[in-house]
Amino acid sequence: MIHSFLLIGQSNMAGRGFKEDVEPIQNKNLKVLRNGRWQPMYFPVNPDRPFAGVNLAESFADQYARKHNVEVGLIPCADGGTMLDQWQSGSLLYDNAVYQARLAQRTSTIAGVLWHQGESDCDDGKYQLYEEKFLKIMAGFRRDLNLYDVPFLLGGLGDYLVNFPEKDRFVHYTDINQALKKMAEEQPMTGFVSAEGLASNPDFLHFSASSLREFGLRYYEVFEQLADPSKTFEEKQTMDGAIRSELESL
């Protein structure tokens, strides 16, 4: 059975790394969902724009496939420039992701969700509502896809944003990171993936290809910490119940 991962968020999840800056990943066990069917992983993985590029999920999936000796499928649904309001339950982006994930569930087991978003919510006071809005989004995906017991990985925003030419645009990126960290600490089966030290393209907005390769490996490390295979069936059932109870309060 293919182990699959849902990719959601904005451009840094879709991927904007320059193809020529890194060696391509060669792994016959990597797949991508296309028209409801699994195809050999192609470039770009998440073609949301004509200039989509290297994606962090490539190195994540490669590492997962090698460590677990399974086929890994990626479900690309990230869309550049999008805000949390556009990912709320019932929105086009949300419904598309749920639909694609349900198609994937016919022929795979969804093992986790990879999220990176926040740059579009850094200004106009939106950052202050980030936690409240995102918790509802995450709860919706867990409910609608029955993903109560799989890791939901939240990637941090890059420190390079301080060098963006429009100085005030991302001034609150650290507040977004704090909200992501807080949710990872408080919510079951939720992990924060640090972007500390990672570099950007010349635009100071998108992670470079080499940094995306590193970021994907960091996502994998956090995933492994959450998806502890040593847990017994009874422990997993208890955890599942705890997550359901937590979501009912949102």
KOLMI-660504 format. One line per 8 residues: number of its first residue (from 1); for each residue x, y, z of N, C-alpha, C, O. Coordinates in Angstrom, 3 decimals. Layout:
N
NUM = X:Y:Z:X:Y:Z:X:Y:Z:X:Y:Z; ...
END
This chain:
250
1 = 0.844:-1.199:0.000:0.000:0.000:0.000:0.879:1.250:0.000:1.845:1.340:0.758; 0.541:2.193:-0.842:1.260:3.466:-0.896:0.994:4.270:0.368:-0.145:4.331:0.832; 2.024:4.883:0.927:1.887:5.824:2.035:1.887:7.216:1.423:2.852:7.604:0.764; 0.817:7.967:1.634:0.699:9.253:0.968:0.705:10.425:1.946:0.466:10.263:3.142; 0.988:11.622:1.397:1.082:12.835:2.199:0.404:13.987:1.466:0.646:14.221:0.282; -0.446:14.694:2.194:-1.162:15.842:1.648:-0.302:17.099:1.797:0.168:17.408:2.892; -0.100:17.820:0.694:0.708:19.041:0.689:-0.213:20.246:0.568:-0.859:20.430:-0.464; -0.282:21.068:1.609:-1.160:22.227:1.595:-0.445:23.459:2.148:0.502:23.352:2.927
9 = -0.927:24.637:1.725:-0.320:25.889:2.140:-0.139:26.809:0.952:-0.891:26.736:-0.020; 0.875:27.690:1.030:1.092:28.618:-0.064:2.404:28.329:-0.784:2.846:27.180:-0.808; 3.038:29.342:-1.369:4.102:29.099:-2.349:5.310:28.343:-1.822:5.930:27.588:-2.571; 5.662:28.524:-0.556:6.834:27.807:-0.060:6.558:26.330:0.181:7.495:25.551:0.354; 5.283:25.926:0.195:4.972:24.502:0.164:4.882:24.025:-1.280:5.328:22.926:-1.608; 4.302:24.860:-2.140:4.266:24.493:-3.559:5.680:24.328:-4.098:5.944:23.424:-4.891; 6.595:25.205:-3.669:7.995:25.111:-4.067:8.376:26.111:-5.138:7.763:26.174:-6.204; 9.404:26.895:-4.833:9.913:27.877:-5.786:11.426:27.762:-5.949:12.070:28.695:-6.430
17 = 11.993:26.631:-5.555:13.431:26.424:-5.704:13.829:26.266:-7.156:13.086:25.681:-7.943; 14.992:26.780:-7.520:15.467:26.701:-8.898:16.004:25.301:-9.188:16.886:24.803:-8.489; 15.462:24.686:-10.215:15.758:23.298:-10.556:17.246:23.063:-10.765:17.777:22.028:-10.362; 17.919:24.021:-11.394:19.322:23.843:-11.750:20.262:23.922:-10.543:21.451:23.628:-10.667; 19.743:24.312:-9.387:20.599:24.485:-8.204:20.826:23.197:-7.418:21.697:23.155:-6.548; 20.060:22.150:-7.707:20.207:20.895:-6.956:20.128:19.710:-7.912:19.592:19.807:-9.015; 20.674:18.599:-7.456:20.575:17.370:-8.224:19.149:16.823:-8.124:18.553:16.871:-7.049; 18.602:16.313:-9.200:17.254:15.734:-9.133:17.238:14.492:-8.246:18.229:13.767:-8.158
25 = 16.125:14.260:-7.604:15.965:13.076:-6.771:15.501:11.915:-7.648:14.485:12.006:-8.337; 16.250:10.847:-7.608:15.944:9.664:-8.407:15.503:8.538:-7.473:16.324:7.928:-6.787; 14.223:8.278:-7.458:13.692:7.222:-6.599:12.407:6.694:-7.232:11.394:7.393:-7.270; 12.451:5.478:-7.720:11.311:4.900:-8.437:10.106:4.662:-7.538:9.015:4.373:-8.031; 10.288:4.779:-6.228:9.191:4.546:-5.299:8.403:5.809:-4.962:7.528:5.775:-4.096; 8.698:6.916:-5.629:8.001:8.166:-5.356:6.938:8.408:-6.419:7.194:8.286:-7.617; 5.734:8.754:-5.953:4.588:8.975:-6.835:3.973:10.341:-6.559:4.206:10.948:-5.513; 3.181:10.811:-7.523:2.417:12.036:-7.339:1.015:11.803:-7.895:0.851:11.133:-8.914
33 = 0.012:12.354:-7.228:-1.370:12.158:-7.659:-1.694:13.088:-8.824:-1.483:14.299:-8.748; -2.204:12.507:-9.893:-2.568:13.261:-11.084:-3.866:12.677:-11.633:-3.908:11.517:-12.041; -4.930:13.491:-11.643:-6.233:13.026:-12.129:-6.707:11.772:-11.395:-7.312:10.879:-11.988; -6.422:11.726:-10.099:-6.886:10.623:-9.281:-6.059:9.362:-9.367:-6.376:8.361:-8.724; -4.986:9.404:-10.168:-4.146:8.213:-10.334:-2.711:8.544:-9.935:-2.270:9.690:-10.032; -1.996:7.520:-9.485:-0.604:7.700:-9.093:0.313:7.608:-10.311:0.281:6.632:-11.060; 1.122:8.637:-10.489:2.100:8.687:-11.565:3.501:8.779:-10.963:3.651:9.265:-9.842; 4.524:8.327:-11.676:5.892:8.525:-11.181:6.117:10.009:-10.889:5.675:10.869:-11.651
41 = 6.803:10.303:-9.792:6.984:11.695:-9.390:7.640:12.505:-10.515:8.665:12.109:-11.070; 7.035:13.628:-10.830:7.517:14.487:-11.903:7.851:15.869:-11.356:7.545:16.186:-10.207; 8.476:16.675:-12.185:8.832:18.041:-11.802:8.030:19.021:-12.638:7.933:18.853:-13.854; 7.441:20.059:-12.005:7.377:20.281:-10.561:6.280:19.443:-9.904:5.265:19.125:-10.522; 6.504:19.101:-8.668:5.553:18.280:-7.929:4.220:18.998:-7.759:3.155:18.395:-7.896; 4.290:20.296:-7.458:3.075:21.070:-7.177:2.971:22.227:-8.171:3.320:23.359:-7.836; 2.494:21.954:-9.393:2.498:22.966:-10.460:1.378:23.987:-10.338:0.509:24.064:-11.207; 1.391:24.771:-9.268:0.341:25.774:-9.068:0.547:27.013:-9.932:-0.396:27.767:-10.176
49 = 1.783:27.225:-10.397:2.118:28.361:-11.237:3.102:27.904:-12.312:3.758:26.876:-12.140; 3.220:28.650:-13.425:4.187:28.279:-14.460:5.627:28.245:-13.952:6.474:27.545:-14.508; 5.896:29.012:-12.885:7.257:29.088:-12.351:7.439:28.236:-11.092:8.392:28.449:-10.342; 6.553:27.286:-10.852:6.730:26.378:-9.713:8.048:25.631:-9.856:8.480:25.322:-10.966; 8.685:25.343:-8.718:10.004:24.720:-8.769:10.183:23.603:-7.766:9.243:22.880:-7.435; 11.412:23.478:-7.289:11.763:22.438:-6.321:10.888:22.591:-5.081:10.601:23.698:-4.627; 10.477:21.446:-4.552:9.510:21.374:-3.469:10.126:20.622:-2.290:10.858:19.654:-2.494; 9.842:21.052:-1.070:10.430:20.395:0.107:9.960:18.956:0.269:10.644:18.141:0.888
57 = 8.788:18.643:-0.289:8.253:17.284:-0.134:9.062:16.252:-0.897:8.966:15.060:-0.603; 9.864:16.681:-1.877:10.672:15.735:-2.645:11.672:15.010:-1.741:11.748:13.782:-1.748; 12.438:15.782:-0.962:13.433:15.155:-0.083:12.756:14.447:1.084:13.245:13.421:1.557; 11.625:14.993:1.553:10.861:14.320:2.609:10.437:12.924:2.144:10.662:11.932:2.837; 9.823:12.866:0.963:9.323:11.593:0.443:10.455:10.615:0.162:10.324:9.417:0.413; 11.561:11.124:-0.358:12.715:10.271:-0.643:13.236:9.623:0.635:13.516:8.425:0.673; 13.360:10.433:1.674:13.848:9.910:2.953:12.872:8.895:3.538:13.281:7.848:4.041; 11.588:9.210:3.467:10.569:8.306:4.006:10.588:6.968:3.265:10.559:5.904:3.884
65 = 10.637:7.035:1.935:10.621:5.808:1.140:11.828:4.928:1.443:11.704:3.706:1.534; 12.989:5.548:1.599:14.212:4.784:1.870:14.202:4.183:3.277:14.642:3.051:3.477; 13.705:4.934:4.231:13.706:4.454:5.620:12.666:3.369:5.862:12.896:2.444:6.641; 11.507:3.485:5.183:10.416:2.552:5.437:10.248:1.505:4.339:9.442:0.583:4.468; 11.011:1.654:3.264:10.976:0.694:2.153:9.564:0.519:1.605:9.080:-0.603:1.448; 8.908:1.645:1.314:7.556:1.637:0.768:7.463:2.656:-0.366:8.345:3.499:-0.530; 6.390:2.568:-1.140:6.096:3.601:-2.125:5.456:4.787:-1.416:4.628:4.612:-0.522; 5.837:5.976:-1.814:5.323:7.189:-1.191:4.628:8.044:-2.242:5.188:8.313:-3.305
73 = 3.417:8.463:-1.942:2.656:9.293:-2.853:2.454:10.699:-2.304:2.157:10.873:-1.123; 2.614:11.694:-3.158:2.412:13.084:-2.771:1.124:13.602:-3.396:0.844:13.353:-4.569; 0.342:14.328:-2.594:-0.943:14.886:-3.033:-0.797:16.401:-3.048:-1.023:17.043:-2.022; -0.423:16.996:-4.189:-0.104:18.427:-4.229:-1.349:19.307:-4.322:-2.099:19.239:-5.295; -1.559:20.140:-3.287:-2.713:21.041:-3.266:-2.350:22.445:-2.797:-3.242:23.265:-2.581; -1.061:22.740:-2.635:-0.653:24.077:-2.191:-0.878:25.092:-3.309:-0.827:24.752:-4.491; -1.130:26.349:-2.917:-1.394:27.403:-3.891:-0.736:28.705:-3.431:-1.019:29.209:-2.343; 0.142:29.237:-4.273:0.927:30.404:-3.914:0.101:31.641:-3.594:-0.941:31.886:-4.202
81 = 0.591:32.424:-2.619:-0.017:33.707:-2.287:-1.311:33.638:-1.511:-1.989:34.657:-1.375; -1.683:32.479:-0.996:-2.985:32.331:-0.351:-2.932:32.610:1.147:-1.930:32.345:1.811; -4.038:33.154:1.665:-4.195:33.473:3.079:-5.001:32.385:3.784:-5.642:31.551:3.144; -4.956:32.412:5.108:-5.730:31.433:5.877:-7.219:31.499:5.548:-7.890:30.468:5.510; -7.735:32.694:5.313:-9.157:32.819:5.000:-9.541:32.013:3.763:-10.685:31.579:3.629; -8.588:31.815:2.867:-8.860:31.059:1.648:-8.767:29.548:1.871:-9.075:28.767:0.971; -8.341:29.136:3.074:-8.219:27.714:3.397:-9.262:27.258:4.410:-9.215:26.120:4.880; -10.192:28.125:4.747:-11.215:27.739:5.704:-12.117:26.641:5.131:-12.282:26.544:3.915
89 = -12.687:25.830:5.992:-13.592:24.761:5.574:-14.714:25.334:4.718:-15.356:26.319:5.083; -14.933:24.695:3.571:-15.950:25.163:2.645:-15.415:26.039:1.534:-16.135:26.343:0.583; -14.145:26.455:1.639:-13.540:27.271:0.590:-13.137:26.378:-0.583:-13.107:25.153:-0.461; -12.828:27.002:-1.714:-12.419:26.240:-2.893:-11.139:25.452:-2.627:-11.047:24.277:-2.983; -10.150:26.095:-2.000:-8.880:25.412:-1.746:-9.060:24.245:-0.785:-8.513:23.162:-0.993; -9.825:24.478:0.258:-10.072:23.423:1.240:-10.805:22.251:0.596:-10.396:21.099:0.737; -11.895:22.556:-0.114:-12.682:21.486:-0.726:-11.883:20.713:-1.766:-12.029:19.497:-1.888; -11.038:21.418:-2.518:-10.196:20.728:-3.496:-9.235:19.771:-2.804:-9.064:18.632:-3.238
97 = -8.607:20.237:-1.725:-7.657:19.388:-1.004:-8.354:18.156:-0.433:-7.813:17.052:-0.501; -9.540:18.334:0.126:-10.287:17.202:0.675:-10.655:16.229:-0.438:-10.542:15.014:-0.272; -11.090:16.761:-1.561:-11.473:15.897:-2.689:-10.280:15.098:-3.195:-10.381:13.889:-3.401; -9.136:15.782:-3.399:-7.942:15.086:-3.879:-7.478:14.037:-2.872:-7.071:12.937:-3.248; -7.545:14.390:-1.588:-7.124:13.443:-0.556:-8.031:12.219:-0.520:-7.560:11.100:-0.315; -9.317:12.427:-0.716:-10.243:11.293:-0.717:-9.991:10.375:-1.908:-10.099:9.155:-1.788; -9.656:10.957:-3.051:-9.276:10.130:-4.190:-8.031:9.305:-3.839:-7.956:8.111:-4.132; -7.057:9.969:-3.203:-5.823:9.272:-2.826:-6.100:8.149:-1.837:-5.440:7.110:-1.878
105 = -7.068:8.346:-0.952:-7.365:7.335:0.056:-7.940:6.051:-0.537:-7.961:5.022:0.138; -8.405:6.091:-1.779:-8.894:4.869:-2.416:-7.761:3.884:-2.692:-7.965:2.670:-2.700; -6.575:4.421:-2.916:-5.450:3.569:-3.315:-4.212:3.783:-2.453:-3.126:3.323:-2.806; -4.362:4.472:-1.337:-3.217:4.716:-0.454:-3.708:4.969:0.961:-4.903:5.134:1.206; -2.773:4.995:1.868:-3.054:5.387:3.247:-2.377:6.721:3.509:-1.156:6.825:3.398; -3.148:7.744:3.856:-2.545:9.040:4.153:-1.832:8.948:5.496:-2.450:8.689:6.529; -0.527:9.163:5.461:0.307:9.007:6.657:0.609:10.321:7.342:1.122:10.326:8.461; 0.300:11.450:6.691:0.585:12.726:7.302:0.197:13.886:6.411:-0.116:13.712:5.233
113 = 0.224:15.086:7.001:-0.097:16.320:6.286:1.060:17.289:6.466:1.519:17.521:7.584; 1.530:17.857:5.351:2.630:18.819:5.368:2.063:20.194:5.052:1.481:20.404:3.988; 2.237:21.135:5.988:1.686:22.487:5.855:2.807:23.514:5.924:3.683:23.437:6.785; 2.769:24.485:4.997:3.609:25.679:5.114:2.849:26.856:4.554:2.506:26.896:3.372; 2.591:27.819:5.429:1.834:29.010:5.050:2.000:30.039:6.148:2.302:29.690:7.289; 1.808:31.293:5.817:1.867:32.324:6.851:2.340:33.670:6.354:1.998:34.701:6.934; 3.128:33.675:5.280:3.636:34.951:4.777:2.493:35.909:4.424:2.604:37.115:4.646; 1.407:35.379:3.881:0.279:36.224:3.478:-0.575:36.682:4.653:-1.495:37.479:4.473
121 = -0.282:36.189:5.852:-1.035:36.601:7.039:-0.179:37.391:8.018:-0.517:37.501:9.197; 0.927:37.940:7.533:1.841:38.662:8.417:1.413:40.098:8.704:1.859:40.689:9.688; 0.556:40.666:7.861:0.251:42.087:8.009:-1.223:42.331:8.305:-2.012:41.393:8.417; -1.581:43.611:8.429:-2.978:44.045:8.619:-3.659:43.366:9.795:-4.875:43.172:9.774; -2.908:43.006:10.808:-3.498:42.393:11.993:-3.905:40.947:11.831:-4.384:40.329:12.782; -3.722:40.388:10.627:-4.142:38.994:10.420:-3.355:38.026:11.286:-3.873:36.984:11.689; -2.090:38.371:11.574:-1.248:37.476:12.373:-1.833:37.227:13.752:-1.601:36.176:14.350; -2.603:38.206:14.266:-3.168:38.062:15.607:-4.246:36.979:15.678:-4.545:36.464:16.755
129 = -4.821:36.642:14.536:-5.884:35.633:14.495:-5.399:34.314:13.912:-6.198:33.415:13.650; -4.092:34.199:13.708:-3.568:33.032:13.015:-3.905:31.735:13.740:-4.411:30.797:13.125; -3.636:31.675:15.017:-3.895:30.433:15.761:-5.367:30.058:15.730:-5.713:28.907:15.463; -6.229:31.018:16.000:-7.671:30.743:16.020:-8.159:30.201:14.683:-8.926:29.239:14.641; -7.712:30.819:13.591:-8.161:30.384:12.262:-7.562:29.038:11.869:-8.250:28.181:11.314; -6.292:28.862:12.157:-5.641:27.636:11.701:-6.138:26.412:12.450:-6.268:25.339:11.861; -6.417:26.556:13.733:-6.923:25.413:14.491:-8.211:24.875:13.875:-8.436:23.665:13.866; -9.052:25.763:13.364:-10.302:25.324:12.727:-10.010:24.602:11.416:-10.667:23.616:11.081
137 = -9.020:25.101:10.677:-8.649:24.453:9.411:-8.119:23.047:9.672:-8.543:22.084:9.035; -7.190:22.944:10.615:-6.596:21.642:10.922:-7.656:20.678:11.453:-7.663:19.501:11.092; -8.542:21.171:12.301:-9.607:20.319:12.832:-10.506:19.820:11.704:-10.950:18.672:11.718; -10.771:20.685:10.732:-11.608:20.288:9.613:-10.988:19.176:8.794:-11.664:18.208:8.446; -9.707:19.304:8.482:-9.033:18.258:7.712:-9.017:16.935:8.479:-9.233:15.874:7.893; -8.765:16.996:9.767:-8.736:15.755:10.550:-10.112:15.092:10.550:-10.218:13.875:10.404; -11.155:15.887:10.713:-12.509:15.324:10.736:-12.914:14.785:9.362:-13.356:13.642:9.239; -12.758:15.621:8.330:-13.284:15.267:7.014:-12.523:14.123:6.357:-13.061:13.438:5.487
145 = -11.286:13.915:6.763:-10.484:12.852:6.164:-10.163:11.734:7.151:-9.439:10.793:6.825; -10.709:11.847:8.360:-10.464:10.848:9.399:-8.969:10.677:9.647:-8.442:9.564:9.647; -8.306:11.805:9.858:-6.857:11.796:10.071:-6.528:12.167:11.517:-5.643:12.983:11.772; -7.237:11.571:12.440:-7.046:11.913:13.846:-5.690:11.482:14.384:-5.157:12.114:15.296; -5.128:10.414:13.832:-3.921:9.843:14.437:-2.686:9.961:13.557:-1.738:9.195:13.723; -2.680:10.922:12.609:-1.491:11.096:11.771:-0.864:12.456:12.054:-1.569:13.393:12.429; 0.442:12.578:11.880:1.125:13.847:12.135:0.691:14.957:11.179:0.523:14.742:9.978; 0.518:16.128:11.740:0.247:17.351:10.977:1.461:18.239:11.222:1.663:18.727:12.334
153 = 2.273:18.449:10.179:3.549:19.140:10.330:3.451:20.586:9.867:3.014:20.860:8.749; 3.864:21.514:10.736:3.760:22.941:10.473:5.149:23.538:10.307:5.935:23.555:11.254; 5.455:24.025:9.114:6.775:24.589:8.847:6.870:26.052:9.213:5.940:26.819:8.967; 7.992:26.446:9.803:8.210:27.830:10.191:8.562:28.727:9.011:9.034:28.260:7.975; 8.325:30.019:9.187:8.684:30.997:8.170:10.173:31.321:8.275:10.755:31.265:9.359; 10.782:31.660:7.136:12.222:31.892:7.097:12.653:33.219:7.691:11.988:34.238:7.502; 13.774:33.205:8.413:14.313:34.433:9.007:14.772:35.432:7.954:14.921:36.617:8.252; 14.997:34.975:6.738:15.436:35.868:5.668:14.387:36.921:5.321:14.689:37.884:4.615
161 = 13.157:36.749:5.809:12.093:37.713:5.512:12.429:39.113:6.024:11.871:40.098:5.541; 13.332:39.210:6.994:13.721:40.535:7.490:14.433:41.335:6.414:14.504:42.561:6.502; 14.961:40.664:5.402:15.688:41.337:4.327:14.810:41.648:3.116:15.299:42.177:2.118; 13.514:41.324:3.197:12.622:41.605:2.074:12.579:43.113:1.836:12.490:43.880:2.795; 12.641:43.555:0.573:12.699:44.998:0.263:11.604:45.844:0.906:11.871:46.957:1.360; 10.379:45.329:0.951:9.295:46.057:1.629:9.376:45.733:3.120:8.797:44.750:3.582; 10.086:46.550:3.852:10.479:46.225:5.226:9.322:45.911:6.158:9.470:45.088:7.061; 8.168:46.549:5.962:7.062:46.365:6.898:6.164:45.183:6.545:5.299:44.811:7.338
169 = 6.352:44.594:5.380:5.410:43.586:4.907:5.402:42.327:5.772:4.343:41.757:6.032; 6.582:41.895:6.217:6.664:40.641:6.978:7.185:40.860:8.402:7.765:39.961:9.009; 6.968:42.060:8.916:7.518:42.384:10.233:7.001:41.447:11.324:7.663:41.262:12.345; 5.836:40.860:11.119:5.249:39.993:12.154:5.450:38.504:11.872:4.711:37.670:12.396; 6.443:38.165:11.049:6.648:36.745:10.755:7.006:35.959:12.013:6.665:34.782:12.127; 7.692:36.603:12.955:8.043:35.900:14.194:6.794:35.574:15.016:6.763:34.576:15.735; 5.773:36.413:14.908:4.519:36.137:15.616:3.826:34.911:15.009:3.238:34.099:15.724; 3.907:34.792:13.683:3.351:33.596:13.029:4.099:32.356:13.508:3.487:31.334:13.820
177 = 5.421:32.454:13.564:6.211:31.300:14.026:5.866:30.929:15.461:5.784:29.748:15.797; 5.666:31.926:16.300:5.300:31.630:17.687:3.940:30.942:17.765:3.740:30.042:18.581; 3.006:31.369:16.914:1.689:30.726:16.894:1.809:29.276:16.437:1.167:28.390:17.000; 2.635:29.032:15.412:2.836:27.665:14.926:3.465:26.786:16.010:3.040:25.649:16.217; 4.476:27.316:16.697:5.134:26.568:17.771:4.153:26.246:18.896:4.131:25.129:19.413; 3.350:27.229:19.263:2.393:27.040:20.345:1.392:25.932:20.005:1.085:25.078:20.837; 0.895:25.963:18.780:-0.057:24.919:18.385:0.595:23.544:18.381:-0.024:22.554:18.771; 1.841:23.486:17.940:2.549:22.204:17.923:2.751:21.669:19.337:2.713:20.459:19.558
185 = 2.963:22.562:20.284:3.167:22.150:21.670:1.871:21.697:22.334:1.878:20.811:23.188; 0.754:22.316:21.933:-0.505:22.081:22.629:-1.430:21.076:21.951:-2.280:20.475:22.607; -1.268:20.888:20.625:-2.182:20.013:19.905:-1.580:18.611:19.708:-0.401:18.490:19.375; -2.375:17.564:19.909:-1.869:16.199:19.710:-1.456:15.957:18.264:-2.068:16.490:17.339; -0.435:15.166:18.076:0.034:14.752:16.751:0.290:15.943:15.828:-0.004:15.886:14.635; 0.835:17.009:16.382:1.144:18.219:15.615:2.578:18.617:15.925:2.968:18.687:17.091; 3.369:18.878:14.879:4.772:19.210:15.080:5.184:20.477:14.357:4.667:20.793:13.285; 6.118:21.198:14.952:6.674:22.405:14.342:8.025:22.076:13.733:8.861:21.426:14.360
193 = 8.232:22.535:12.495:9.496:22.308:11.801:10.201:23.645:11.634:9.715:24.525:10.923; 11.331:23.796:12.280:12.054:25.068:12.258:12.706:25.330:10.903:13.230:24.423:10.255; 12.657:26.595:10.497:13.328:27.031:9.270:14.589:27.826:9.589:15.164:28.471:8.713; 15.011:27.776:10.846:16.167:28.556:11.278:17.397:28.232:10.433:17.746:27.069:10.233; 18.046:29.291:9.942:19.286:29.127:9.194:19.126:28.818:7.725:20.116:28.775:6.995; 17.902:28.603:7.271:17.689:28.284:5.861:17.752:29.555:5.010:17.373:30.638:5.456; 18.234:29.400:3.790:18.459:30.542:2.901:17.321:30.694:1.891:16.496:29.798:1.712; 17.306:31.854:1.240:16.251:32.155:0.279:16.807:32.339:-1.123:18.017:32.429:-1.331
201 = 15.888:32.390:-2.077:16.220:32.860:-3.411:16.562:34.354:-3.311:16.390:34.948:-2.247; 17.036:34.961:-4.386:17.346:36.397:-4.340:16.154:37.281:-3.989:16.339:38.448:-3.644; 14.924:36.745:-4.069:13.747:37.571:-3.753:13.507:37.744:-2.259:12.642:38.531:-1.875; 14.240:37.039:-1.405:14.050:37.074:0.045:12.598:36.761:0.427:12.081:37.279:1.417; 11.961:35.919:-0.362:10.577:35.532:-0.125:10.401:34.018:-0.140:9.595:33.466:0.610; 11.175:33.348:-1.012:11.025:31.899:-1.172:12.325:31.175:-0.826:13.418:31.664:-1.112; 12.190:30.015:-0.212:13.352:29.206:0.131:14.095:28.788:-1.130:13.488:28.503:-2.162; 15.409:28.758:-1.029:16.228:28.279:-2.139:16.071:26.772:-2.284:15.586:26.102:-1.372
209 = 16.478:26.245:-3.419:16.339:24.806:-3.677:17.103:23.973:-2.654:16.576:22.989:-2.137; 18.343:24.362:-2.360:19.139:23.587:-1.400:18.516:23.644:-0.010:18.544:22.657:0.725; 17.952:24.800:0.354:17.296:24.909:1.655:16.018:24.086:1.698:15.672:23.532:2.741; 15.315:24.002:0.577:14.114:23.165:0.532:14.460:21.692:0.706:13.710:20.946:1.336; 15.593:21.273:0.149:16.044:19.899:0.371:16.269:19.664:1.874:15.850:18.643:2.419; 16.924:20.605:2.522:17.190:20.492:3.962:15.883:20.567:4.751:15.687:19.819:5.708; 15.002:21.466:4.350:13.723:21.636:5.037:12.924:20.332:5.000:12.331:19.937:6.004; 12.908:19.674:3.858:12.194:18.409:3.745:12.720:17.359:4.708:11.944:16.591:5.276
217 = 14.045:17.321:4.895:14.638:16.375:5.847:14.255:16.737:7.280:14.078:15.854:8.120; 14.130:18.024:7.557:13.693:18.448:8.884:12.237:18.041:9.117:11.880:17.597:10.209; 11.405:18.192:8.095:10.020:17.732:8.208:10.001:16.237:8.537:9.218:15.791:9.376; 10.862:15.474:7.878:10.885:14.033:8.120:11.294:13.726:9.564:10.709:12.849:10.199; 12.284:14.435:10.079:12.742:14.197:11.452:11.617:14.440:12.451:11.439:13.665:13.390; 10.858:15.519:12.248:9.743:15.814:13.146:8.645:14.766:12.980:8.029:14.346:13.959; 8.405:14.347:11.746:7.418:13.297:11.500:7.762:12.043:12.294:6.891:11.470:12.948; 8.992:11.619:12.246:9.409:10.393:12.929:9.262:10.517:14.438:8.975:9.534:15.120
225 = 9.456:11.714:14.957:9.284:11.920:16.395:7.828:11.756:16.813:7.538:11.292:17.916; 6.914:12.141:15.922:5.491:12.062:16.242:4.917:10.672:15.964:4.134:10.141:16.752; 5.317:10.096:14.838:4.776:8.790:14.427:5.602:7.679:15.045:6.320:6.974:14.336; 5.513:7.517:16.324:6.310:6.538:17.056:5.791:5.127:16.798:4.718:4.778:17.288; 6.516:4.314:16.049:6.037:2.962:15.733:6.016:2.027:16.939:5.453:0.935:16.870; 6.631:2.455:18.043:6.680:1.601:19.226:5.374:1.629:20.020:5.172:0.807:20.914; 4.469:2.593:19.689:3.207:2.676:20.414:2.374:1.417:20.158:2.295:0.925:19.032; 1.765:0.917:21.212:0.890:-0.247:21.089:-0.442:0.164:20.475:-0.749:1.352:20.385
233 = -1.233:-0.822:20.053:-2.550:-0.541:19.486:-3.404:0.207:20.511:-4.115:1.148:20.159; -3.335:-0.208:21.772:-4.140:0.438:22.808:-3.718:1.886:22.998:-4.569:2.753:23.198; -2.417:2.165:22.940:-1.936:3.539:23.079:-2.417:4.403:21.917:-2.787:5.562:22.109; -2.409:3.833:20.711:-2.874:4.581:19.544:-4.363:4.867:19.643:-4.817:5.946:19.260; -5.135:3.896:20.161:-6.572:4.102:20.317:-6.847:5.208:21.331:-7.739:6.033:21.135; -6.072:5.217:22.419:-6.226:6.253:23.438:-5.891:7.623:22.856:-6.593:8.600:23.116; -4.825:7.692:22.074:-4.405:8.936:21.445:-5.466:9.421:20.469:-5.783:10.610:20.433; -6.018:8.502:19.674:-7.064:8.838:18.716:-8.259:9.463:19.432:-8.812:10.466:18.981
241 = -8.649:8.857:20.550:-9.773:9.390:21.314:-9.491:10.755:21.887:-10.375:11.610:21.938; -8.243:10.968:22.326:-7.868:12.262:22.884:-7.928:13.354:21.827:-8.364:14.470:22.109; -7.492:13.039:20.613:-7.516:14.022:19.533:-8.951:14.351:19.148:-9.283:15.513:18.915; -9.807:13.329:19.079:-11.210:13.576:18.755:-11.847:14.503:19.796:-12.591:15.419:19.445; -11.553:14.262:21.065:-12.110:15.080:22.136:-11.615:16.521:22.042:-12.368:17.471:22.257; -10.337:16.658:21.718:-9.751:17.987:21.572:-10.425:18.747:20.442:-10.706:19.937:20.588; -10.690:18.094:19.330:-11.291:18.750:18.177:-12.742:19.153:18.442:-13.217:20.153:17.903; -13.443:18.381:19.267:-14.832:18.689:19.551:-14.976:20.016:20.282:-16.051:20.616:20.276
249 = -13.887:20.480:20.918:-13.943:21.736:21.665:-13.686:22.951:20.788:-13.853:24.086:21.235; -13.274:22.717:19.519:-12.969:23.834:18.614:-14.219:24.322:17.893:-14.147:25.256:17.094
END
